[in-house]
Amino acid sequence: MQMKISEIKINPGRRDTQQRNVEELARSIAAVGLMNPITVTQDNTLIAGLHRLEAVKLLGWTEIECTVSDADGLQAELAEIDENFVRAGLSHRELGDLLLRRKELYEAIHPETRQGQRNGQTAKNDKLTVLAAKPFSEDTADKLGISKRTVERLVQTAANLTPEAKKTIRDAGDKITKGDALKISRLPPDQQAEAAAVLTIAPPTPKRQRMADGEDALREFKLLCSRYVSDIKALHHRADVFARMSMSQFDELGNSAYSITEAIKELFEEVHEIRHEMEKEHEN
């Protein structure tokens, strides 16, 4: 349906558009038209399509094609946050704040996913039994293509940082990394702003020091793997004992082995994400 642009409401807390993206989109719409309608709630509040809306305003349009969603309240805000995820240029601080709010909304909509409930199990509500939704971190990790560990760390950072520390981190740009922000968030609240301020003026780590740090980390990881392989091989002579375990014991054995592979997988996912961020910064 067509809707007057003047009647569309935009939540005040919504993230600002990027002017260059708006201008590029306006040129595309001028050439081929609006391919995808924007999405609004039944009370005309925008859910998805802020860049498209700003682009057609730039072209002088007074009306725009809209899809009216049944989503309302929490569902509408959740959809709006998910729309923000697809936009480029989110800093780790902005992403963390969005994820923190998404967690609050998601767990309000799916209370069975709060801590204490497990994915794939059923949640009992009086005489009804319903299939639980995915836990927040798993659902969000799947949507963003990142690890659950990264989601959890970003949420933890956003939840624990003081407003003063967040402002310093925001103003510092890329001087304060995602890892630095996590460390700051674990400090007592009255120490966070000062610690963030110190990092904004700290000189960059020399290349020689970075190489030395890398060698130390590699040596530590190789030693850990060597010990792990050696310890596992030492258990081979007890294979017959493992074979005679009860099903519950065998399940515990499998879960323990799985936890190790998951920890290694999450480590490498985080490493790849950081390398990807570094490559993007280098390109810019």
N, C-alpha and C positions, 0 to 999 in steps of 0.2 A: 504494500500500500504506500501511497505518497503521503508525506507528512511535511508540514511547514517547518522549516529549520528553526524558526523563532520559538516553536513550541517544545523543542527538544531540551530536556534538562540534563546537565552534566554535574555529577557529584564533585564538590569542591576539593576533595582529597585526591582526585584522580591525577596521575602523573602527567606532566606537560608533554605536549607534542614536540617533535624535532622539526624545526622549520624546513631544513633541507629535504627531509622525507616528505613533508607536506607538499612542497613545491614540485618535487619529482612526481608524486602521485597526481597532483593537479594536471600536469602535462599529459600523463597517461589517460586520465579520465577525459580530458579535452579531446584526445585523439580517438579513443575507443569507447568512451562512455563508462558508467559505473557498472562494473561486472558483478560486484557482490554488495547487496544491500547492507546497511548498518542494522544493528539489533537494539531494540529498546524494550523496556518493560511496559506493562499496560498503563502506567501513569506517565509514559513518555520519557523516562530516565534512560540515558544511554548505557548500554551494556558493552557493546563491541562496535568499533569503527570510528574512534575519535579522529584518527588521521584522515579517513575518508570524509568525515564531516567537515573538518577544517579545510580540506582540499576543495570541496565543492563551494564552500563559503568564499574561498579565494577566487573561484571562477564566477562568483556572483549569483549562484543558484539561490533560490528562495524555498525550494522544496527538494526532498530527497526520498528515494525508495527505502522503505524500512520493513524489517521483519519484527513483528510484535511477539515477544516471548511470554510464555506462561510463568517463567521464573519470577519470583518476587522475594523481597527481603533478603535473607541470607543467601539463597540460591543465586539471586541476581548479582549480589556483590561478589560472590565466589566466581561467577562467570566473568565479571569485569576484571578481577585480578588475573584470571587465566589469560584474558586478552592481553594484559600488560606483559606477560611472559614472552610473547612472540616478538616484542619490540627490541630492536638493537639498542645498545648503549646503556643497559642497566649496570650500575656499579654493584659491587658485592654488598654494600650497605643497603642500597635500594632493594636489591633482590632479597636480602635477609628480612627487611621490614615487610615486604610483600608476603614472603613465606610465613612469617609469624602471624600475620593477619589471616592468611589462608588456613593455617592450622586451627586458629580459633573458630573460623567459619565451618571448616570441614568437620571438626569434631562436634560442633553444635548440631550440624545436620546429621552426622553419623555418630551418635554418642557411644555406640557399641565398639568403636575403633579406638577409644581412649585407652591409655595405658592400663593393662590388666586383661584386655581382650586380645585374642590372637587371630590373625588372618586365616581364613579358611575354616574357622570354627563357627558354630552357631551361637547366637546370643539369645538367651531365653527371656521373654517378657511375659510374665504371668503364664497364661496357657499357650501363648503363641511362640513359635520358634522361627526365627528369621535368619537368613544367611548374612553374616557380617560383611560389610564393605572392606576394601583394603585399608590397612593402616595408613594414616596421613603420609608418613615418610615414603612408603612404597608407592602410593598413588601419585605423589608429587614427583618422585624420582622418575617414574615411567613417563610422565607428561613432559618433563624437561630433558630427559635423556642423560641424567647425571646419577651418581650413586646415592643410596639412602644416607650414607655417612655424611656426604656433603650437605644434603638437605638438613640433617640433624644439627650439623655444626653451624650452618648459617642461621638457623632458627635460634640455637643457643646463644649465638653472638648477638643477634638482634634483641633477644629477650633480656640479656644481662647488661648490655651497654647503657650507660646513663645518657640522657639527652645531650649533655655537654660534650661527652666523648664522641657521640655520633656526629655532632656538628663539626668537631675538629677533624674527624675522619673524612667527612664529606668534603670539607674545605681543602683537605690535603691532597685530594685527587688520587693519583696512583703511588704516592709516596708511602702510604700505609697499605700493606697487602692484606688479603683475606686472612692469612695465618696470623699476621700481626694483630688484626682486629679481634680474632678469637682469643689470643693471649691477653689482650687488654680487657676483654669482657670477663675474664676469670679473676681479675684483680678486685680488691674491695672498691666499692663505688667512689669513695673519696680520693682514690688514687688514679682512677681511669683517665680523667681529662689531662692530668699532668703527664702521664705516660704517653698518651696520644700526641701531646704537644712536643714532647722530646723526640718522638719518631719523625715528626715533620721537619726537624732541622738536623737530624742525624745524617752524616755523609753516607753515600752508597757504599756497599761492601766491595772492596777491591776484587778484581778478577782472580788474583792469586789466592785470596782468602776463600772465595767461592769454590775454586778448584779443590782446595784443601778440605773444605767442608764436605764436598762431594765424595772425595776419597774416603773420608771418615765414615760417611753414611754407607757407602758401598761395602767397606770392610766390615762394618757392624752387621749389615744385612747378610753378607756371605757367611759370616761366622754363625749367625743365627740359623741359617738354612743348613749349614754343615752339621751343627749340633742336632737339629731336628731330624735330618736324614739318618744320622748315626743312631739316635735314640729309637727311631722306628725300626731300623734294621735289627737292633738288639732285641726287639720283641718277636722276631720271626720264629724263634724256637718255641713260642707259646701259641702258635697258630692253631694247634689242636684244641687248646683251651678256649680260644675265641670261637672256634667252630661249634663247641658244645654249649655255648651260652644260650640262655632263654631268649625269647623274641624281644622282651622288654630290654634286656641287657644289650642285645645286638642293635636295637634301635638307638640306645644311648651311645654305643660305639660309633655308629654311623653319624649321629648328630655331632659328636665331638670332632670327627674327621671333617665334617662339612663346615663346622665353625672355623677351622683353620683355613680351608680353601676360600671361604667367604672373606676372611680378614685379609688374605693376600689379594684377592680380587678387588676389594674396596680400596686397598692401598694403591694399586696400580691405576684404578679408575681416577682416584684423586690426583695422582702424579700426571696422568694424561690430561686431565682438566686444567691443571696449573700450566703445563707445557703449552696447551692450546691458547690459554689466556696470554702467556708470554709471547707467543708467535703473533697474536693479534696486535698486541702492544707494539711489537717490533715493526709490523706492517704500517701501523699508524705513525 
